[in-house]
Amino acid sequence: MNFMPPVKSKRWSIWFGVYGLVLWLLLILYRFAFLGQSMDIIIVLRFALFAFVISGILNGFGWLGARYLWLLSTAGIMLGMILMYAYTSRDLSGWEDLAGFLTFVVFMVGGFAIGLLVEGINLIMKRQRRNP
């Protein structure tokens, strides 16, 4: 994981901004371009808040040194985003937008939970090696 900034580096703040911006743009693209909804500034601001809160949480953990959490959560977000777009592209009964977004949230939270589990196991393994 050499591509990630070191622990407590100022580069994490740049990653926070870029991560939040990319996530926000993908959510806007999904809502307004892919679903064809009309532009609404309130929805745009809600997506911005959602994206930057998620980015702040994940990059905050990355700044603290939880690299596996950041990596697995990002993988969950990417997989959830892909599945959200895939489910929405199907011609279902009108619930595809909700089903797609719920799929995104499930994979995002699942990636976070798996990341927490891996970080916990990693912490236990490190402590056991120090204190045999």
N, C-alpha and C positions, 0 to 999 in steps of 0.2 A: 504494500500500500504506500509506495513511495510517492505517488502522485498527490497525496493529501498533504496539506500544510502540517507543520509540527504542532505539538500540543501548545496551547495558549499563544499561538502566533497571531499577529495582526492580520494575516492573510485570510483568516476565517471570516473576518468582517466583509471582505470582498466576496468570498464564497457565499456568505449570507445574502448579499444583494443580488448576485448573479443567479443563485439558486431560486430565490423568491421571484425574481423577474421572469425566469424561464417557466417556472411552475404557473405563475399568473398568466403569462401569454398562452400557455397550452390550455389552461382553463377557459380563457376568453375565446380562443380559437374553437374549442369544443362547443361552447354555448352559442356563439354568434355566427360562426362560419359553418361549422359542421351541422348543428341543429337548425340553423337558419332563423334564429330568434331575432327580434328587433333589438337594437342597441339600447341599453338602459344603464345609466350612470350608477345607479344604486347597486345593481348586480356587479358591475365592473369593480366598484369599491369593495363590495363584499368578497369578491374573488381575490382582490389584492390583499385584504386583511387575512383571509384564509391562507393564501400562499405564503405571505410573509410571517405569519405565526408558525406555520409548519416549518418554514426555513429557519426561523429563529430557534425553534426547539431542536431541530436536527443539527444545525451548525453549532449551537450552544453545547450540545453533547460532544460534537466533534472537537470543539475548542477545549473541552475538559479532558479529552483523550479517549473517548468512546468511539473508536474508529470502526469497529464492527457494527455498532449500532447505526452509525451514519451510513455505512455501506449497505447493510441489509435493508434499512428503511428506504434508502434511495432505490434499491432494486425492487422493493415492494411498490413504491410509487410508480416506477417505470412500467412494471408489469400491470399494475392497476390501470394506468393511463392507456396502455395498449388495449387491454380488455374492455375498458370503457368505450373507446372508439370502436372496437370490434362489435360489441353488443349493440351499440347505437346504430351501426350501419345496417343491422338486420331490420327487416320490415316487420316489426312485431305489432302488438295491439295498442300501441300508444304509450306503453310503459317503458320503452327502451331507454329513454333519457334517465329516468329514475333508477332503473336496473343498472345501467352503465355507471352512474355516479356512485351507487351503493357498492358496486363491485370495486371501483377505485378506492373507496374508503376502507372496505374490508381488507384489500391487499396492502394498503398503506399502514393500517393498524396492525395487520399481521406481520409485515416486515419489521415494524417497530418492536412488537412483542418478541419476535424471534431474535432481533438484535439485542434486546435486553437480556434474553436468556443466554445468548452466546457471550455477552459481556460478563454476565454473572458467573458462568462456567469458567471463563478465562480468568476472572479475578480469583476464584476459588483455587484454580490450578496454580496460579502464581503464588498464592499464600501457602499452599501445601508444599511447594518446592522450597520456599524459604524456611519453613518450619517442619522438618521431617519428623 
